[in-house]
């Protein structure tokens, strides 16, 4: 009986230690995150002309954003690639979704991974901690008409 308890405990320890070794690696770095305050300020000050703002979620509500559509769906991911085809690789590209907190968002990882695969050097992810309503709309930030 003690042998079975020991074996069970050992198995739990071994399987538990694997959880730490498999930490999620995101396709963006901390320096590639842009706050909603920063983007809103740039738009309000007219300093967004060199930005390409891409909505990879359900709605392109941010002023100047291009609606690509939810990139968790293959067709929209292809649309993203086609849209970026003629864009210079050093262009500042800001990707956002806003359907939910970005750490759980199903759309930003495929979009940002595609941005990296295509060789974009200045890709940014809009840091939306909660959702587009709380982190953009409720703050009165600039919206598309």
C-alpha positions as a printed Julia matrix, in Angstrom:
145×3 Matrix{Float64}:
   0.0    0.0     0.0
   2.85   2.39    0.82
   4.39   1.58   -2.56
   1.19   2.65   -4.37
   1.0    5.9    -2.39
   4.65   6.6    -3.2
   4.1    5.84   -6.89
   1.0    8.04   -7.03
   2.84  10.94   -5.34
   5.82  10.56   -7.68
   3.54  10.62  -10.73
   1.81  13.77   -9.48
   5.16  15.51   -8.93
   6.45  14.53  -12.36
   3.29  15.61  -14.19
   3.1   18.85  -12.17
   6.67  19.84  -12.98
   5.86  19.64  -16.71
   3.33  22.43  -16.35
   6.06  24.94  -15.59
   8.21  23.79  -18.48
   5.36  24.43  -20.93
   4.77  28.11  -20.29
   3.0   29.78  -23.18
   5.33  31.68  -25.49
   3.51  34.55  -27.19
   4.34  35.67  -30.75
   4.96  39.22  -29.45
   7.35  40.71  -26.94
   6.59  43.17  -24.17
   8.08  46.02  -26.22
   5.65  45.23  -29.06
   2.63  46.05  -26.89
   1.02  49.46  -27.41
  -1.37  50.86  -24.83
  -4.78  52.12  -25.86
  -3.83  55.49  -24.36
  -0.8   55.75  -26.66
  -2.74  54.87  -29.8
  -5.62  57.2   -28.92
  -3.19  60.04  -28.25
  -1.44  59.54  -31.58
  -4.76  59.53  -33.44
  -6.03  62.62  -31.57
  -2.79  64.51  -32.24
  -2.8   63.59  -35.93
   0.34  61.45  -35.52
  -1.12  58.25  -36.9
  -0.48  58.85  -40.6
   2.45  56.43  -40.61
   0.43  53.74  -38.79
  -1.52  50.92  -40.3
  -4.23  49.94  -37.81
  -5.78  46.53  -38.47
  -8.84  45.1   -36.78
  -8.54  41.31  -36.66
 -11.72  40.87  -34.65
 -15.43  41.48  -35.07
 -15.41  45.25  -35.67
 -13.02  48.0   -36.79
 -14.27  50.74  -34.47
 -10.95  52.52  -33.9
 -10.56  55.59  -36.1
  -8.58  54.73  -39.2
  -8.73  50.97  -38.64
  -9.05  48.56  -41.54
 -11.48  45.68  -41.01
  -9.77  42.37  -41.74
 -12.21  40.2   -39.78
 -11.65  37.52  -37.13
  -8.35  35.85  -38.03
  -9.15  32.69  -36.11
 -11.01  31.9   -39.36
  -8.78  30.8   -42.25
 -10.39  33.1   -44.83
  -9.69  36.19  -42.76
  -6.1   35.15  -42.14
  -5.69  34.86  -45.92
  -7.3   38.3   -46.25
  -4.74  39.7   -43.8
  -1.88  38.26  -45.83
  -3.32  39.62  -49.09
  -3.85  43.07  -47.56
  -0.25  43.22  -46.3
   1.24  42.06  -49.62
   2.26  45.52  -50.85
   2.92  47.09  -47.44
   6.58  47.94  -46.7
   8.07  45.59  -44.07
   9.21  48.51  -41.9
   5.7   50.04  -41.71
   4.33  50.34  -38.17
   1.38  47.94  -38.07
  -0.93  47.89  -35.04
  -3.16  44.84  -34.66
  -6.17  44.7   -32.36
  -9.28  42.66  -31.71
 -11.03  43.69  -28.49
 -13.56  40.87  -28.24
 -12.09  39.89  -24.88
  -8.87  40.31  -22.85
  -6.02  39.81  -25.28
  -4.47  37.05  -23.18
  -7.52  34.91  -24.09
  -8.24  36.31  -27.56
  -8.53  33.73  -30.36
  -7.77  36.27  -33.11
  -4.58  38.1   -32.19
  -2.2   35.14  -32.06
  -2.84  33.97  -35.63
  -2.71  37.58  -36.86
   0.49  38.49  -35.03
   2.12  35.21  -36.0
   1.28  35.94  -39.66
   2.71  39.48  -39.3
   5.97  37.97  -38.03
   6.04  35.28  -40.73
   5.65  37.96  -43.39
   8.72  39.74  -42.02
   7.2   42.91  -40.56
   9.78  44.59  -38.32
   7.55  47.12  -36.57
   4.47  45.12  -35.6
   2.54  46.18  -32.52
  -0.28  44.58  -30.57
  -2.82  46.91  -29.0
  -2.88  46.02  -25.3
  -6.58  45.63  -24.5
  -6.67  44.23  -20.94
 -10.49  43.81  -20.78
 -12.3   44.5   -24.07
 -12.79  47.22  -26.67
 -15.81  48.66  -24.86
 -14.05  49.18  -21.53
 -10.6   50.04  -22.9
 -11.64  52.24  -25.87
 -15.34  53.13  -26.17
 -15.95  53.98  -22.49
 -12.91  56.28  -22.57
 -14.27  58.26  -25.51
 -11.29  57.49  -27.75
 -11.56  58.25  -31.51
 -13.83  55.95  -33.5
 -14.61  55.31  -37.15
 -17.81  56.99  -38.32
